Amino acid sequence: MTGLNKDAELPTPSLVPLHALWFFEAVARQKSFTKASRVLAVTQSAVSKQVRNLENSLGLELFERRGTEVTLTEAGTVLLACVQPMLLSLNQTVQALARATPKNAPE
């Protein structure tokens, strides 16, 4: 029978900060770092830094930057297609938990 060797070490992927994915998605949706920063209520430099760190950790350029114009690269398009449903699911989960949690629950 073929299966996983339980003693074999699985590679540990480097973790990508969740907020970097939120920032990436906002820039992709807004097609602008400045507009994304307004939506996220953070500075434009904070958005730029998080997206640059995400690109560095993945080893990929996610956006083509030409002046103020921002377009997704092929890698960015692939990531966006994966990230959007994940972020939507996370939002829905948090909302469901908020509805299910009694108002007098300990904080």
Helices and strands as residue ranges (DSSP letters): H 18-30, H 33-40, H 44-58, E 63-66, E 69-72, H 74-100
